[in-house]
Amino acid sequence: MSWNKVQLDLGNEKINAFLKNDESQLCLENVIEVGETVKVDKKEFKVLSSSIDYRDNLLIINLANASKPKEKKSDGKSTKG
């Protein structure tokens, strides 16, 4: 599971954050109030829920419109010999 470094856009301020590769979670320093949506690198995501990891003071935001992993499509050919 990999994470990408992104910027959270708060209008006149940008905050560094990490977005899970499948776009299901956003992780950042606990310095903002979470609304109904967040804007990450000019893309808007709907917020499902959020929680705080008190050990490291990190805010974990679960995103609603996460990308689904691409499934390998069958070519219709049998693999049996």
C-alpha positions as CSV (number, residue, x, y, z in Angstrom):
1,M,0.0,0.0,0.0
2,S,1.6,3.2,-1.1
3,W,1.0,6.9,-0.3
4,N,1.4,9.9,-2.5
5,K,2.5,13.3,-1.2
6,V,-0.2,15.9,-2.0
7,Q,-1.3,19.4,-1.0
8,L,-4.6,20.1,0.8
9,D,-6.1,23.3,-0.5
10,L,-7.7,25.5,2.1
11,G,-8.4,28.5,-0.1
12,N,-5.5,30.9,0.7
13,E,-3.5,28.2,2.5
14,K,-2.0,24.8,1.4
15,I,-1.1,22.0,3.8
16,N,1.1,19.0,3.0
17,A,-0.6,15.7,3.3
18,F,-0.4,12.1,2.2
19,L,-3.1,10.4,0.0
20,K,-3.4,6.7,-0.1
21,N,-2.7,5.3,-3.6
22,D,-6.4,4.2,-4.0
23,E,-7.6,7.6,-2.8
24,S,-9.5,6.2,0.1
25,Q,-7.7,8.0,2.9
26,L,-5.9,11.3,3.5
27,C,-3.4,11.7,6.3
28,L,-2.1,15.0,7.6
29,E,-1.1,16.9,10.7
30,N,-4.1,17.6,13.0
31,V,-4.3,21.3,12.3
32,I,-7.7,21.7,10.5
33,E,-11.4,21.3,11.1
34,V,-12.9,18.7,8.7
35,G,-15.9,19.8,6.6
36,E,-18.1,17.8,4.2
37,T,-15.5,18.0,1.4
38,V,-11.7,18.4,1.0
39,K,-9.8,19.7,-2.0
40,V,-6.6,17.8,-2.7
41,D,-4.4,18.9,-5.6
42,K,-7.4,20.7,-7.3
43,K,-9.6,17.6,-7.0
44,E,-12.5,17.6,-4.6
45,F,-13.3,14.6,-2.4
46,K,-16.4,14.0,-0.2
47,V,-15.5,13.1,3.4
48,L,-17.0,9.9,4.8
49,S,-15.5,10.2,8.3
50,S,-12.4,11.3,10.1
51,S,-10.4,10.3,13.2
52,I,-7.4,11.4,15.1
53,D,-4.3,9.3,15.8
54,Y,-3.4,10.7,19.2
55,R,0.0,9.0,19.2
56,D,1.3,11.1,16.4
57,N,-1.3,13.9,16.4
58,L,-2.4,12.9,12.8
59,L,-5.8,13.5,11.3
60,I,-7.0,10.5,9.2
61,I,-9.8,11.4,6.7
62,N,-11.7,8.6,5.0
63,L,-12.8,9.7,1.5
64,A,-16.0,8.7,-0.3
65,N,-15.1,8.9,-3.9
66,A,-12.1,6.6,-3.8
67,S,-10.7,5.1,-7.0
68,K,-11.5,1.5,-7.4
69,P,-8.6,-0.8,-8.3
70,K,-8.7,-1.8,-12.0
71,E,-9.6,-5.4,-12.5
72,K,-7.8,-7.4,-15.1
73,K,-10.2,-8.1,-18.0
74,S,-10.5,-11.5,-19.4
75,D,-9.5,-12.0,-23.1
76,G,-12.0,-14.9,-23.3
77,K,-9.3,-17.4,-24.1
78,S,-8.8,-20.6,-22.1
79,T,-5.5,-21.1,-20.2
80,K,-5.9,-24.8,-20.1
81,G,-3.4,-26.9,-22.2
